[in-house]
Amino acid sequence: MNLPPPAGPRTLVAGIGNIFLGDDGFGVETVRRLAGRDLPGHIEVVDIGVRGVHLAYQLLDGYDTLVLVDATARGEAPGTLYVIEHDVGGRSPSPGAPALDGHRMTPDTVLALLGTLCAGIGGAPPRRVLVVGCEPASVDERIGLSAPVSDAVPEAVRLIEELLHDGEPGESAPRATAGEIST
């Protein structure tokens, strides 16, 4: 039996990453732990992994807020957490961007595809997009997170819960505004 979606603003928390590339599995591990928490009914937590096209289509179901959880290299010490507010101004992929590859879609590519899909069906993308990122130590081919990234996962879960309940993170994570999300 399918239950109707909860009334009011809906939030999707999506873990992104490849568990076979070390710290790139940060998003997947974080949402795995978050999914076991007691969250309000309007919050959906999913492990997207490397299925970016799936994420774009899922967002067509209508979400007010999207929280992407991903390894995010920004030049700080491994394990550093970031909260990045993505500019949802409807940008399209840059000219000469490679063809869509369902297993190698960056968050920017997913959001650009979503914009195209929404225009085609008259839908609307999420009003707000946040990225909770973690500075990786290594994204070399291996299974398992490095020690600093593994240690950051519980703090990332706490940070996401804070964002979901209050809308803003505390002082523990640097905030940035980004037109482009680089991972």
N, C-alpha and C positions, 0 to 999 in steps of 0.2 A: 504494500500500500504506500503510495507516494503522498507525503504530507505537503501542503502548500507552503511556499516560502514564507518566513515571518514577515509581517507588515513592517514598514519603516525602512530606514537605511540599512543596507546589508554591507558586510565587510568580508573580503576574501583575503586570507593570509596564505601566500603561495611560496613554498620552499623550492628554490631553483638550484640546480647543480648536478654534477656528475660524480657519483660516489667512487668511481674508479680513478679519479684524479685528485686524490688526497684531500686537501683543504677545500677543493671545489664542492665537496659534499656538505659544507657547513649549513646551507639552507635546508637541505633534506633532513639532516640530523636535528636541526633546531625545530622544524615543524613536527617532526616525529615526537619530540618531547612535549611540544606545545599542545599537540592533539590530545594528549592524556590529561590535560588540565580542564578544570571546570570553567567553561566560557559561555557567555550569553548565546542564546539561540540564533541571533542575527549574524554571528561570526562563524565563518566556515574556514577550516584549516585543511590545506591539501598539499601533498607532495607532488610537485610537477616534474621534478628531476630535470630531464633534458627535453621534455615534450612541450616546447614553446607554442606550437600551433594549437595544442590542446588547451593551453592557458588562454590564448586569444579567443577561442570559441567558447570556453567556459565563461569568460567575462561578458559575453553577449547576453547571459542570463540576467544581467543588471545588478551591478554592485555600485554602491556609493563610494566606497574606499577600497583600494587595493594596497596590501602590504606585501612587497616582494622581499624575500629573505635569501641572501646570496653572498658568496665570497666576493669581496669588492676591494681591489687593489688601488690604494690611494697614496701609498708611500709611507705609511706609518709603521709602527712596530707590529709584528704578527700578533693577532688576537685583539687588536684595537677594533672597537665597534663604532659604527657610523649610523646616523639616521639622515637620509637624504630625501628631500622633498623634490619630486620630479615635476618639471613643468609640463602640464597636460595641455599645452597649447595646440595640440594636433599636428605636430611635426611629422614629416614623412621621411623615409630613409634617404640618406645622402645620395647624390647622383653617383652612379658606378658601384653602388652597393651590391654585394654578391647576391645571387638568387637565393630565395628562401630555402633553408636547410632545416628541416624539422628537428634535427638533433643538435644544431649549433646556432640557435636563435638567441641573441642578446635580449635583455629586457627592452631596449630601445626598438629593436626590430619587432618584437611582440606587440608593443604599444602602437607602432606604426601600422602593423597589420590589423590590429583592432580598430584603428581609426578608419581604415579602408572598409572593413567589414561593417562597422556601424553606419558608415555613409551609405552602404549598399542596402541596408535593411531599415534605415531610419532610427537606429538605436543610438545610445549615448555611452561613451566610455566612462570609467569611474571619474568622479569629480575630483578625487584626491588620490595620488599615488605616492607612497612612501617606500623607500628601500631601507631595510635594516641590513647593513653589510658588515662583514668582518674581514679585516686585513689577513690574507692568507700568508702562511710561511712557505708553502710549497704546493703547487698544483701538478706535480709530477705524477706519472702513472703509478698508483698504489692505492690500496684500500685503507681507509682510516684517516682521521684528522691528526694533525700535529698537536703536540701538547698545548701550545698557547691557544690554538683555535678550539680545541676540545674544552679547555678551561673557560673559554668565552661563551660557550653554548648556554649554560644556566643563566648567565647574566643577560644574554640575548633574549631568552624566554621571558625573564623578568621585565626587560625593556619593552618587549612587544606587548606584554600584558598591560604595562603602564600606558603605552600608546593606545591600546584598545579601550581602556577604561577612561583615560583622561584626555586623550587626543594629542598630548604633547609628552616628549620624553623628559626625564629629569636631567641633572647636570652630568650624568655619567657617560653620555655618548656625544661626540661632536656632531653638530648639525651643519648641514650644507644644503644649498639649493643647487640643483643641477638640471640643466636642459638636457644633458645626455647622461646616461647611466653607463659607466664603463665597468665591466667585470672581467 
